[in-house]
Amino acid sequence: MPETDLSLLINAAQAAGNIAKDFFQSDMKTWDKADGAGPVTEADLAVNTLLEDTLREARPDYGWLSEESADTDERQSKERVFIIDPIDGTRSYISGSTTWAHSLAIAENGVITNAVVLLPMRDMLYSASAGNGAQLNGDTLSTSAQRDIASATILAAKPTLDQKHWNSEAVPAFKRHHRPSLAYRLSLVAEGKFDAMFTFRPSWEWDIAAGALIISEAGGTISDKTGAPLRFNGLDPRLNGVLAAGPALHTSILQQLA
């Protein structure tokens, strides 16, 4: 029987994890990307090569979008596209923290159909396929039932507390937490460990794609910062911010945003 897209992503993520663990906490080469795009390591590139070789060999008719590959318009002509972040949270990876992840997704006509987020150092494998729910290491995930933003625990960076983002006189007094990997933040909300996550900055598709399906399949709602549905494989692969939470809390937060 042919390997399913989800099984393909899971196996590829696990192989990527083995490579990343070999480089982890070693004297690996690191450098800064051009235009302030952040750091990259030889591990990022080794993982990207492994994933591109493995996934494109298995699905040669799929397009390719990855943080660590040169982008071309070839993917625009493809019905299905891999959207990949070889190591999400590279700064965390370099520092020796364990909160980095591999983020792998497949989009079909702009909608994510299969997704995997793997944290190799924590043995945490989040996965989802459209219509079949979301899992963490095989256990079913569900977003929280929190409705009140003032009582919510929310994963967000400090700039989201700027008054300009909110339509009230004071920023809502939610409990703010942070994790460096956007894919991990989304997965934690899907797991119900946190009530919501948001970022108001333009967000790269490869940081969001896998987590977006995991959130949705866990019963949550995800949109851009205006409430518009997310579409993937855009010519410019950036999203207009991201807001993810259980349905009631998502509505509540959206109503309070400027």
PyMOL commands that set and color helices and strands:
alter all, ss='L'
color gray80, all
select helices_A, chain A and resi 5-23+34-36+42-58+73-77+90-95+120-122+149-151+158-161+163-165+182-191+205-217+247-256
alter helices_A, ss='H'
color red, helices_A
select strands_A, chain A and resi 30-32+39-41+63-66+80-88+101-108+111-119+124-129+134-136+139-140+153-155+175-177+196-199+203-204+221-223+238-239+242-245
alter strands_A, ss='S'
color yellow, strands_A
deselect
rebuild
show_as cartoon
